[in-house]
Amino acid sequence: MKAVIITQPGEPSVLQMAERPKPTYAANEVLIKVMAAGVNRPDIKQREGKYPPPAGVIQDIPGLEIAGTVVETGADVTQWKVGDKVCALVAGGGYAEYCNAPEGQCLPIPDNLSFIEAASLPETFFTVWSNVFDRGNLKNHESLLVHGGSSGIGVTAIQMAKALGHTVYVTAGSDEKCRFCEQLGAIKAINYKTENFKDVIEQLTNGKGVNVVLDMIGGDYTPGNIQSLAVEGRLVLINAMKGKDAQIDLAQVMMKRLVITGSTLRARDIAFKSKIAQNLQKTIWPLLASGVIKPIIHATFKADEAAKAHELMESSAHIGKIMLSFEH
């Protein structure tokens, strides 16, 4: 098979097409002929040598989400058969013509979605569900602040939370991105380059704050996040793009009874990820099938243009997802 490999840690140019043997698969896995794969921030970090895959996962082929057709099934697989069209969350190896995936981490592709659209779903949808609704425990009529509102995570969180009845605020880095986020369902998008988000949130909520903050920024955003949270609020961290060190006002944490938490998904076990898949299929997949929630694709590159896809992601000029196509 053809695969995009990391020839050595470094710039996007280290991504090259190469021939590799098809992956083997376990008894509880399916082998998928990949038609499309999503590009995500962890892929960038892996390419730079800063985010190695878990043990047992192929080390030099990035890619955490795919869509395609099941071509082989393991002996213990009961959910899928050869010919099924699925998208899947994987721990690596997605930038390739074939990829193995645990059966519980696969989801059916809604009839109204293409392979490209379906491949844009797993990484962000699993991440948002796990962190906003499970870990962050966003409940009825509560409010959510999402940093990076125009990112793949952001456009997913906006749509998912709005569809389930929540008030959503976001930050984004340009007026164009802010307008897009508001059209998608955010009550207010705050341009972080011209406004201070904590002051805007204080004004919009009459000083009460928001119930949950989903943060991929970290660093010096943390004091503003603490100030922006309501009593009993939850700060959920999924990345730290501005650094892992932060100042925290412990008095506010105690007085407002705040919860500060966070997670990474890649190293979690199959049972954990499979449970998220079940919740998504029950609650979110009908909203995709009806068009209430839509995949937001910014650009699609051919697989041999993976370096260009990474360059675009690093520029942060995109709104929504960046995709790779393996269709001929």
Secondary structure, 3 states (H helix, E strand, C coil): CEEEEECCCCCHHHEEEEECCCCCCCCCEEEEEEEEEEECHHHHHHHCCCCCCCCCCCCCCCCCEEEEEEEEECCCCCCCCCCCEEEEECCCCCCECEEEEEHHHEEECCCCCCHHHHHCCHHHHHHHHHHHHHHCCCCCCCEEEECCCCCHHHHHHHHHHHHCCCEEEEEECCHHHHHHHHHHCCCEEEECCCCCHHHHHHHHCCCCCEEEEEECCCHHHHHHHHHHEEEEEEEEECCCCCCCCCCCCHHHHHHCCCEEEECCCCCCCHHHHHHHHHHHHHHCHHHHHCCCCCCCEEEEEEHHHHHHHHHHHHHCCCCCEEEEECCC
